[in-house]
Amino acid sequence: MKFHVVIGASAVGVATAELLAERGEQVILVTRSGSGPNHPRIKRVAADATNADVLSKIAEGSSTIYNCASPPYNTWPKDWPPLASALLIAAERTHAVLATYSNLYGYGPVKGLMSEDTPLAATDPKLRVRADMWRNALTLHNAGRIRMTEIRSSDHLQPNSMFSLALCKPLLEGKTVMSPIPLDVPRSWTSVNDAAKLLVTVAEDSRAWGKAWHVPTSKPMTARELILRFAEVNGLERPKLIVIPYFILWIAGLFVSMIRELRATRYQFDSPFLIDSNAATATFGLKPEPIDEALHDTARLLKAKS
């Protein structure tokens, strides 16, 4: 029986593991702590995925290695290169398809829609690292040494996202919503479930290999439109919204490293941040999950964590 290896218990990692398990397939979920969902077809393994020998042994005989790791944002330049290198080595040794979950950071600031043909032009080290990972993997794919593909998504509506923690969670708790992002800039928001569906699809379809794919995503909405919709579909009172001035966030970043690191991605909230996902829809017939379903799911998961 074939099995899959999923690296990382991120929101997409868990959704991918559960999707595969519900199809009746065996999954090994690798994290440093051995965390992850309880499921009879998901084996949780505690391991250091930056160790290529250990990772190769775990993945021996697997059909696919799914890279769904999610290192702390402020340590990307340090944490991603050794992990990405180990994944490439394991994919070459085991002949498993390497399917990577990624984001739009590698493009850097872009005016207009981002498609898979948009140049990976990011210059900030935290953004460029994802572009470098793609280029390194593609080089090995083109040389015939591995089979690989990658999906890229916009921000998610999951419990650990900025939108959920900063806007949805306070609303569920009956508090005033203090938004750290502008409320009236159009933006693409991607469902975690849609990311998992596309990731599994491209891993198994040879037409997808050697290419990047954007996750099917609903039409853009501003953060204000989205939080008001979140309130409506979950039967909550219309929220009182206050935007935190950027200069306050900048000062806070002097004392809080994670807030300081977000300066590199401020452009994603100050200007429209829009994804073109037509290629995945046209090629694989996948369509985005209705936004109301994603918002219902976000509320459910936030309540479960409280």
Secondary structure, 3 states (H helix, E strand, C coil): CCEEEEECCCHHHHHHHHHHHHCCCEEEEEECCCCCCCCCCEEEEECCCCCHHHHHHHHCCCCEEEECCCCCHHHHHHHHHHHHHHHHHHHHHHCCEEEEEEECHHHCCCCCEECCCCCCCCCCHHHHHHHHHHHHHHHHHHCCCCCEEEEEECEECCCCCHHHHHHHHHHHCCCCEEECCCCCCCECEECHHHHHHHHHHHHHCHHHCCCEEECCCCCCECHHHHHHHHHHHCCCCCCCEEECCHHHHHHHCCCCHHHHHHHHHCHHHHCCEEECCHHHHHHHCCCCCCHHHHHHHHHHHHHHHC
